[in-house]
Amino acid sequence: MFGGNMQNMMKQMKKMQQQMQKAQEELKEKTVEGSAGGGMVTVLANGHKQILEINIKQEVVDPDDVEMLQDLVLAAVNDALAKADELAAKDMGKFTGGMNLPGMF
């Protein structure tokens, strides 16, 4: 009797693993947008934390103040990456039940 329960549990684990893998793959297709400077710099990233696009409005480009532009790009990238982390935590959290499992994503 115990053997049947164990076999059933193993099937459930395998099914959950497949669902987690599918969710992980789907994260690559989902995008988030980070921004800085009131939208003067926007960064598009996917759920795998890959930067897909950076947009900089022309009026923020000042040759005499390159440091400000660098700071805006950095802030927008970090905002996008933080949102990608939130997206991954939300999507994968339904499998981990809120547990922080290192190396899962």
Stockholm file with secondary structure:
# STOCKHOLM 1.0

chainA/1-105         MFGGNMQNMMKQMKKMQQQMQKAQEELKEKTVEGSAGGGMVTVLANGHKQILEINIKQEVVDPDDVEMLQDLVLAAVNDALAKADELAAKDMGKFTGGMNLPGMF
#=GR chainA/1-105 SS CHHHHHHHHHHHHHHHHHHHHHHHHHHTTCEEEEEETTTTEEEEEETTCCEEEEEECGGGCCTTCHHHHHHHHHHHHHHHHHHHHHHHHHHHHHHHTTCCCTTCC
#=GC SS_cons         CHHHHHHHHHHHHHHHHHHHHHHHHHHTTCEEEEEETTTTEEEEEETTCCEEEEEECGGGCCTTCHHHHHHHHHHHHHHHHHHHHHHHHHHHHHHHTTCCCTTCC
//
